[in-house]
């Protein structure tokens, strides 16, 4: 609730669906060539440079096949529930990726 007004219309978020959505979103996030090029070229401060280096290393690995809790904690800034089985993940670099699970 914000100022007495409900902001979330979902009654229940299934943890398995959320985990599947994270895997989908992360794999899209880490394989997007435009993002990868931005991590290589954007001018940034020391912390953002370090984060970009970490993300570039992740982009060289195989896509996820299952949930990795520690990874999610490191790379996800925010998750928005858009509807039943629909999520939007905001990653630490500010990128947003939508994921829908079946």
N, C-alpha and C positions, 0 to 999 in steps of 0.2 A: 504494500500500500504506500502511496505517496499522497500526503495531505488528505487522508481518508478515502482515497479513490483506489480501487483495486488496479494494479498494473499487470498482474499475471492472471490470465484466464484459464490456464492449465490446472486441472485438478491433480494430475499425477504425472511425473516424469519417470519413465521406465529406465532404470540404470543401464541395462543392456543396450537399449536403443541409443542412449546418450554416448555410451562407449563406442558403439558402431559408428555413430555420427562423427565422433572425434577422429577415428581411424580414417574415415573418408575425407574429412576436412584436412587433416594433417597431410595425408598423401597428396591431395591437390595443392595444398600450401607449399609443400617442399619440392614439388616438381614443376611449378609454374616458372617457365624460363624468364618471363619479364621480371618476376620477383628476384630470381637468382641474379640477373644482371644488375638490378638495383642494389642488391647487397654488395656486389663487387665494386660499384662505381659511386654510390651516394657519398657525399661529404658528410661526415658525422663526427661526434666527439668520441672519446676513448671508450666509454661504455657501449655505445651503439656500434662502434667498430668491432669490439669484442663479441657482441651479440651476433653481428653479421657474419663474423668468422665462424662462430658455432653453427649458425644456420647453413652456411655453405658446406660445412663438414657433414651435416645431417643430409643435405641434398644429394650427397654421393652414396648414401646407403640405400639398401633395398627398401621398398615401400613397407609400411607396417601391415601386418596381417592380424594383429590383435592389439588390445589395449595395453598401454604402458603408462601406469599411473604417474611415475616420477617424471616422465617426459611431458605429459599433459600439464603437470604442475609447473614445469620450467617454461613452456612455450605459450600457454594460453593465458590471456589477460582476462577475458570475459566470455561467457556463453549466454546467448539470448535464446529463449524458447519462442519460436515463431508460430508454432502450432503443433498439432499432434505429429510427432516424429519429424519435425522440422526444426533445425537449429542454425544459429549463426555464431561462429567462433571468431573472436578477435584475438589475433596472435600478438606477441610482444612487439613485433615491428610495426603494428598498426593495421596489418592486413586483415581483411574480413573474408571469411569463407562460409558459404551456406552449405548445409548438408541435410539431406532427407534420407531417412532409412525406410526400408520396406518391411 
